């Protein structure tokens, strides 16, 4: 079988892997690179458990060939936390009970990162609409939506200019 060298940057680390043309991105991530956080659900791109970010946009890694992402930057759920410090989305999913069995969680987190990086002011209706392609059989989406919106508020607060963050409280007489 003919093999192809694929060079990609995964969670900030550039890697080159030799793969068969039919190798799926989800398999490259899980088996070749040892990143099991990306889940395989339906194998048809329907459930969203395999969602990762390619150059900032969400894709289904179970329907994407590894050779298609040559030269791309891939972000997986393993790349969200900064060492022991969780990403605001991860913290809010935990705090707001946005996960139960956890199978859909990596895909939900990655799709939500894309949503909030584009629009940290996303309202619940927008979040529900944009997450509609990621299936969850446990939570009913209420807590997931609350977690995403809360994370957006935190991300906005964290990115506020320092002068705004340090603004003294107004004094009223």
Secondary structure, DSSP 8 states (H G I E B T S, - for coil): --EEEEEEEETTEEEEEEEETT-BHHHIIIIIS--TTS---SSSSSS-TTEEEETTEEEETTSSBGGGGTT-EEE-GGGTSBTTB--HHHHHHHHTT--SS-TTHHHHHHHHHHHHHH-TT--HHHHHHHTTTS--SSS-SHHHHHHHHHHHHHHHHHHS-HHHHT-------
